[in-house]
Amino acid sequence: MNRELKSCETTDSFVCEDYKEEEPKMCELDQSKTYKGLVGIYVDESTITYIDGLKGELYFWF
């Protein structure tokens, strides 16, 4: 199975990815705290999305 890793850097004070209206939003990160490694994940039929807490980036697996 071929999967492509994509990264989206965020410049806001939180990390949020929009999904379909009926699906949940990604978590909001508290910038006053230090995060290490994986801090959030969302899985649907075709995409696995996770948040890298060290880099403050979203990664998408298709």
KEKE-3310 file (N, C-alpha, C; in steps of 0.2 Angstrom, whole numbers, plus 5000, padded with zeros to 4 digits):
npx = (5004:5004:5008:5007:5016:5012:5015:5009:5013:5010:5005:4997:4991:4987:4983:4974:4963:4952:4938:4925:4909:4901:4911:4923:4934:4952:4962:4966:4981:4989:4999:5007:5012:5024:5025:5028:5032:5019:5003:4990:4978:4969:4958:4951:4941:4950:4961:4974:4978:4990:4997:5012:5020:5032:5036:5025:5016:5005:5003:4999:4993:4989)
npy = (4994:5010:5025:5043:5055:5070:5087:5100:5116:5126:5142:5149:5151:5139:5122:5116:5107:5107:5096:5087:5094:5085:5078:5077:5091:5094:5093:5107:5115:5120:5133:5136:5125:5111:5100:5083:5073:5063:5071:5071:5063:5058:5047:5042:5035:5036:5043:5046:5056:5065:5075:5082:5086:5091:5099:5106:5103:5097:5080:5071:5055:5047)
npz = (5000:4995:5003:5006:5014:5021:5026:5036:5041:5055:5059:5068:5085:5089:5084:5071:5061:5048:5045:5038:5041:5050:5057:5070:5076:5076:5091:5102:5105:5120:5121:5132:5137:5136:5123:5119:5106:5099:5100:5096:5086:5072:5064:5048:5035:5024:5027:5039:5052:5061:5075:5078:5092:5095:5084:5081:5070:5058:5051:5037:5032:5017)
capx = (5000:5008:5005:5011:5017:5012:5016:5007:5015:5005:5008:4993:4993:4984:4984:4967:4962:4945:4936:4918:4905:4899:4916:4926:4940:4958:4963:4969:4987:4990:5006:5011:5015:5028:5023:5034:5030:5012:4999:4984:4977:4962:4958:4945:4942:4956:4967:4977:4981:4992:5000:5019:5020:5038:5037:5018:5014:5000:5005:4993:4994:4984)
capy = (5000:5017:5031:5049:5059:5077:5091:5107:5120:5130:5148:5151:5149:5132:5118:5114:5105:5106:5090:5088:5097:5081:5075:5082:5095:5092:5096:5114:5115:5125:5135:5137:5119:5108:5094:5079:5067:5063:5074:5071:5058:5057:5042:5041:5030:5036:5048:5046:5063:5066:5081:5081:5091:5095:5103:5109:5102:5091:5076:5067:5049:5045)
capz = (5000:4995:5007:5005:5020:5019:5032:5035:5046:5057:5062:5073:5092:5090:5078:5070:5054:5046:5042:5036:5047:5055:5060:5075:5075:5080:5097:5102:5109:5125:5120:5138:5139:5132:5121:5116:5102:5097:5105:5093:5080:5069:5058:5045:5030:5019:5030:5046:5053:5068:5077:5081:5097:5095:5079:5080:5063:5056:5046:5034:5028:5013)
cpx = (5004:5004:5010:5011:5017:5012:5013:5009:5010:5008:5003:4995:4990:4984:4976:4966:4955:4943:4929:4914:4903:4905:4920:4932:4946:4958:4967:4975:4988:4998:5010:5014:5019:5026:5029:5030:5022:5007:4992:4984:4970:4962:4951:4946:4948:4962:4968:4980:4984:4996:5007:5019:5026:5039:5030:5016:5009:5004:4999:4996:4988:4984)
cpy = (5006:5022:5037:5053:5066:5081:5098:5111:5124:5136:5151:5149:5142:5128:5115:5112:5104:5100:5092:5090:5092:5077:5080:5086:5092:5096:5103:5113:5121:5127:5136:5131:5116:5101:5090:5073:5068:5066:5074:5066:5058:5052:5042:5036:5030:5040:5046:5052:5063:5072:5079:5087:5095:5100:5107:5109:5096:5087:5072:5061:5047:5038)
cpz = (5000:4999:5006:5012:5018:5026:5031:5041:5048:5060:5067:5080:5094:5083:5077:5062:5053:5043:5040:5042:5052:5059:5065:5073:5079:5086:5097:5107:5113:5124:5126:5141:5134:5130:5118:5112:5100:5102:5102:5087:5078:5064:5055:5039:5025:5022:5037:5047:5060:5069:5080:5086:5097:5090:5078:5073:5063:5051:5043:5030:5024:5010)
residu = (MET:ASN:ARG:GLU:LEU:LYS:SER:CYS:GLU:THR:THR:ASP:SER:PHE:VAL:CYS:GLU:ASP:TYR:LYS:GLU:GLU:GLU:PRO:LYS:MET:CYS:GLU:LEU:ASP:GLN:SER:LYS:THR:TYR:LYS:GLY:LEU:VAL:GLY:ILE:TYR:VAL:ASP:GLU:SER:THR:ILE:THR:TYR:ILE:ASP:GLY:LEU:LYS:GLY:GLU:LEU:TYR:PHE:TRP:PHE)
# end
